[in-house]
Amino acid sequence: MLRVEHLTKVYDDGTVALSDVSFEVPDGQFLAVIGLSGSGKSTLLRCINRLIDPTEGRITWHGEDITAASQEDMRRIRRRIGMVFQHFNLVYRSKVITNVLAGRLGYTSPALAIVNRFSKADRQRAMAQLERVGLAGKANNRSEELSGGQQQRVGIARAMMQDPEMILADEPVASLDPVLAHSIMQYLEAINREDKVTVICSLHFIDLVHRYGQSVIALNEGKLVFEGLPSEIDDQMFKDIYGQEAERVG
């Protein structure tokens, strides 16, 4: 169980990105996080794995207080939390398999990682993950040679190299067209269902939320304005989340 309690984040310039946000995520759930750009979605996900330190509040996972964890403890915790980014965060001049192997850095000697020395077992694991996302034939290509959808699949394979118990997917399809968006979401859905990995995925589009989310929370100007099932987002709630001028599509 992940518990977020009274989470607040105020940046140095005074911007209130999150304000008193509380919710729970049972193990194995696919939670969609929705809201407009600037609503606090990315800040929330980065607070969960402490890429950003919250100003107030507490985050506990399996009973462990992430917000109070030391840097050494956070390195251990982050091994179990995969991250999938909107802009992929690949080393584009490196080979695809090298990018995937980066998911094992938390388990590998830093000295060996610097010179790209990974075990045979890790390389076999990387090839298996590339096979899973349909990219085994691209293992030795430079990442910059891949399409956007392929690059995001590399990002998913990299996250799975951690053997994660939870994946935080920060707008993973925002830069992709609708067909590719569904392809990427289906990979995340399969990981959630087949591997029992908790997925917390921030999204813009309500049709994706209805298709893939088991549960949903909505943020508006850093505040939690909805928590429940996708089917419970009626027209008025949709406007509360996205604004009175917003029109539903899908």
Secondary structure, DSSP 8 states (H G I E B T S, - for coil): -EEEEEEEEE-TTS-EEEEEEEEEE-TT-EEEEE--TTSSHHHHHHHHTTSS--SEEEEEETTEEGGG--HHHHHHHHTTEEEE-TT----TTSBHHHHHHGGGGGGS-HHHHHTT---HHHHHHHHHHHHHTT-GGGTTSBGGGS-HHHHHHHHHHHHHTT--SEEEEESTTTTS-HHHHHHHHHHHHHHHHHH--EEEEEES-HHHHHHH-SEEEEEETTEEEEEE-GGG--HHHHHHHH-TT-----
